[in-house]
Amino acid sequence: EAAEIIYRTYEYYIYRYPQKRFHGKTANQVRQEALTAVTPEQYPIAPSRKIERFWEGIEKSKAKHQAQAQQ
């Protein structure tokens, strides 16, 4: 029963769910277009400020640890 639910969820998101990032197309429509196109259309991932802040924090932490190691 769980496997059936997982499969149906997967099927919904791939074949039936239009996504804003694909300009209203489903993932399957985008894939089919990409397979037939000479130059597939690009759908870049929108930048996320939350993720950028996360990586900035990592870089600050690395710099702090490097400075402590040099002392």
LODOFI-167392 format. One line per field, with one value per atom (N, C-alpha, C, O): residue in one letter; chain; atom name; x, y, z. Coordinates in steps of 0.2 Angstrom, whole numbers, always signed. Layout:
code: A_...
unit: A_...
site: CA_...
X: X_...
Y: Y_...
Z: Z_...
# end
This chain:
code: E_E_E_E_A_A_A_A_A_A_A_A_E_E_E_E_I_I_I_I_I_I_I_I_Y_Y_Y_Y_R_R_R_R_T_T_T_T_Y_Y_Y_Y_E_E_E_E_Y_Y_Y_Y_Y_Y_Y_Y_I_I_I_I_Y_Y_Y_Y_R_R_R_R_Y_Y_Y_Y_P_P_P_P_Q_Q_Q_Q_K_K_K_K_R_R_R_R_F_F_F_F_H_H_H_H_G_G_G_G_K_K_K_K_T_T_T_T_A_A_A_A_N_N_N_N_Q_Q_Q_Q_V_V_V_V_R_R_R_R_Q_Q_Q_Q_E_E_E_E_A_A_A_A_L_L_L_L_T_T_T_T_A_A_A_A_V_V_V_V_T_T_T_T_P_P_P_P_E_E_E_E_Q_Q_Q_Q_Y_Y_Y_Y_P_P_P_P_I_I_I_I_A_A_A_A_P_P_P_P_S_S_S_S_R_R_R_R_K_K_K_K_I_I_I_I_E_E_E_E_R_R_R_R_F_F_F_F_W_W_W_W_E_E_E_E_G_G_G_G_I_I_I_I_E_E_E_E_K_K_K_K_S_S_S_S_K_K_K_K_A_A_A_A_K_K_K_K_H_H_H_H_Q_Q_Q_Q_A_A_A_A_Q_Q_Q_Q_A_A_A_A_Q_Q_Q_Q_Q_Q_Q_Q
unit: A_A_A_A_A_A_A_A_A_A_A_A_A_A_A_A_A_A_A_A_A_A_A_A_A_A_A_A_A_A_A_A_A_A_A_A_A_A_A_A_A_A_A_A_A_A_A_A_A_A_A_A_A_A_A_A_A_A_A_A_A_A_A_A_A_A_A_A_A_A_A_A_A_A_A_A_A_A_A_A_A_A_A_A_A_A_A_A_A_A_A_A_A_A_A_A_A_A_A_A_A_A_A_A_A_A_A_A_A_A_A_A_A_A_A_A_A_A_A_A_A_A_A_A_A_A_A_A_A_A_A_A_A_A_A_A_A_A_A_A_A_A_A_A_A_A_A_A_A_A_A_A_A_A_A_A_A_A_A_A_A_A_A_A_A_A_A_A_A_A_A_A_A_A_A_A_A_A_A_A_A_A_A_A_A_A_A_A_A_A_A_A_A_A_A_A_A_A_A_A_A_A_A_A_A_A_A_A_A_A_A_A_A_A_A_A_A_A_A_A_A_A_A_A_A_A_A_A_A_A_A_A_A_A_A_A_A_A_A_A_A_A_A_A_A_A_A_A_A_A_A_A_A_A_A_A_A_A_A_A_A_A_A_A_A_A_A_A_A_A_A_A_A_A_A_A_A_A_A_A_A_A_A_A
site: N_CA_C_O_N_CA_C_O_N_CA_C_O_N_CA_C_O_N_CA_C_O_N_CA_C_O_N_CA_C_O_N_CA_C_O_N_CA_C_O_N_CA_C_O_N_CA_C_O_N_CA_C_O_N_CA_C_O_N_CA_C_O_N_CA_C_O_N_CA_C_O_N_CA_C_O_N_CA_C_O_N_CA_C_O_N_CA_C_O_N_CA_C_O_N_CA_C_O_N_CA_C_O_N_CA_C_O_N_CA_C_O_N_CA_C_O_N_CA_C_O_N_CA_C_O_N_CA_C_O_N_CA_C_O_N_CA_C_O_N_CA_C_O_N_CA_C_O_N_CA_C_O_N_CA_C_O_N_CA_C_O_N_CA_C_O_N_CA_C_O_N_CA_C_O_N_CA_C_O_N_CA_C_O_N_CA_C_O_N_CA_C_O_N_CA_C_O_N_CA_C_O_N_CA_C_O_N_CA_C_O_N_CA_C_O_N_CA_C_O_N_CA_C_O_N_CA_C_O_N_CA_C_O_N_CA_C_O_N_CA_C_O_N_CA_C_O_N_CA_C_O_N_CA_C_O_N_CA_C_O_N_CA_C_O_N_CA_C_O_N_CA_C_O_N_CA_C_O_N_CA_C_O_N_CA_C_O_N_CA_C_O_N_CA_C_O_N_CA_C_O_N_CA_C_O_N_CA_C_O_N_CA_C_O_N_CA_C_O
X: +4_+0_+4_+3_+10_+14_+18_+18_+20_+23_+18_+20_+12_+7_+6_+6_+6_+5_+11_+11_+17_+23_+23_+25_+21_+21_+16_+18_+10_+5_+7_+6_+11_+13_+19_+18_+23_+28_+25_+27_+20_+17_+13_+14_+10_+7_+12_+11_+17_+22_+26_+28_+27_+30_+25_+27_+19_+15_+9_+6_+7_+1_+2_-2_+8_+8_+12_+18_+9_+12_+16_+14_+23_+27_+28_+29_+28_+30_+37_+37_+42_+48_+49_+54_+44_+44_+39_+37_+37_+32_+26_+23_+23_+17_+17_+11_+23_+23_+24_+27_+23_+25_+32_+35_+35_+41_+42_+47_+37_+37_+37_+41_+33_+33_+40_+42_+43_+50_+55_+59_+54_+59_+58_+63_+52_+50_+53_+55_+52_+54_+62_+65_+65_+72_+75_+80_+72_+74_+73_+77_+69_+68_+71_+72_+73_+76_+83_+87_+86_+93_+96_+101_+93_+96_+90_+85_+90_+84_+84_+89_+78_+76_+79_+79_+82_+85_+80_+76_+80_+76_+80_+80_+84_+88_+85_+79_+88_+85_+86_+91_+80_+80_+85_+85_+89_+93_+89_+83_+91_+88_+92_+98_+90_+94_+95_+100_+91_+92_+98_+102_+98_+104_+110_+116_+110_+116_+118_+124_+114_+116_+119_+124_+116_+119_+127_+131_+128_+135_+139_+145_+137_+141_+143_+148_+138_+140_+145_+150_+145_+150_+157_+162_+157_+163_+166_+172_+162_+164_+167_+172_+164_+166_+173_+177_+174_+180_+186_+191_+184_+189_+191_+197_+186_+187_+192_+197_+191_+194_+202_+206_+202_+209_+213_+219_+210_+213_+215_+221_+211_+213_+219_+223_+219_+224_+231_+236_+231_+237_+240_+246_+236_+239_+243_+246
Y: -6_+0_+6_+11_+6_+12_+13_+19_+8_+8_+11_+15_+9_+12_+19_+23_+22_+29_+33_+38_+30_+33_+34_+39_+28_+28_+33_+37_+34_+38_+46_+50_+47_+54_+56_+61_+51_+52_+53_+58_+49_+50_+57_+60_+59_+66_+71_+75_+71_+77_+77_+82_+71_+71_+72_+76_+69_+70_+74_+76_+77_+81_+87_+92_+89_+95_+100_+99_+105_+111_+115_+117_+116_+120_+127_+128_+131_+138_+139_+143_+136_+136_+134_+136_+130_+127_+131_+129_+137_+141_+137_+138_+134_+130_+124_+121_+121_+114_+109_+111_+103_+98_+95_+97_+92_+89_+85_+85_+81_+76_+80_+78_+85_+90_+93_+93_+95_+98_+93_+94_+87_+82_+80_+79_+79_+77_+82_+81_+89_+94_+94_+95_+93_+93_+87_+88_+81_+75_+76_+73_+81_+82_+88_+89_+92_+99_+98_+94_+102_+102_+106_+104_+112_+116_+116_+120_+112_+112_+119_+123_+121_+127_+126_+121_+132_+132_+134_+139_+131_+133_+133_+129_+139_+140_+140_+142_+137_+137_+145_+148_+147_+154_+154_+149_+159_+160_+160_+163_+157_+157_+161_+158_+166_+170_+166_+166_+161_+157_+152_+152_+150_+145_+149_+147_+155_+160_+162_+161_+163_+165_+159_+160_+153_+147_+146_+145_+147_+146_+151_+150_+158_+163_+161_+163_+159_+157_+151_+151_+147_+141_+145_+143_+149_+152_+156_+156_+160_+164_+159_+161_+154_+149_+146_+145_+144_+142_+147_+145_+153_+158_+159_+160_+159_+160_+154_+155_+148_+142_+142_+140_+145_+145_+151_+150_+156_+161_+159_+160_+155_+152_+147_+147_+143_+138_+142_+139_+148_+151_+154_+156_+155_+159_+154_+156
Z: +0_+0_+0_-4_+4_+4_-3_-5_-6_-12_-17_-22_-17_-22_-21_-26_-15_-13_-16_-18_-15_-17_-24_-27_-28_-35_-38_-42_-35_-37_-36_-40_-30_-29_-34_-37_-36_-41_-47_-51_-49_-56_-56_-61_-51_-51_-52_-56_-48_-49_-56_-58_-59_-65_-71_-76_-71_-77_-76_-82_-70_-70_-67_-67_-63_-59_-63_-64_-66_-69_-64_-59_-66_-61_-64_-70_-59_-60_-64_-68_-61_-64_-71_-75_-73_-80_-84_-90_-82_-85_-87_-92_-82_-82_-85_-87_-87_-90_-85_-79_-86_-81_-83_-88_-78_-79_-85_-88_-86_-92_-98_-103_-99_-105_-106_-112_-101_-102_-104_-108_-101_-103_-110_-114_-112_-119_-124_-129_-123_-127_-127_-132_-122_-121_-126_-129_-125_-129_-137_-141_-139_-146_-149_-155_-144_-147_-148_-144_-153_-154_-148_-145_-146_-141_-136_-137_-130_-126_-122_-121_-120_-117_-110_-107_-107_-100_-95_-96_-90_-84_-78_-74_-77_-71_-65_-64_-60_-53_-50_-50_-48_-45_-38_-35_-38_-32_-25_-25_-20_-14_-9_-7_-6_-1_+5_+8_+7_+13_+12_+16_+6_+5_+4_+6_+1_+1_+8_+9_+12_+19_+23_+26_+21_+24_+22_+26_+16_+13_+15_+17_+16_+19_+26_+28_+30_+37_+37_+41_+32_+32_+30_+33_+26_+24_+30_+31_+33_+39_+44_+47_+45_+50_+48_+53_+42_+39_+40_+43_+39_+40_+47_+49_+51_+59_+61_+65_+59_+61_+58_+61_+52_+49_+53_+54_+55_+58_+65_+67_+68_+75_+74_+79_+69_+68_+66_+68_+64_+62_+68_+68_+73_+79_+84_+89
# end
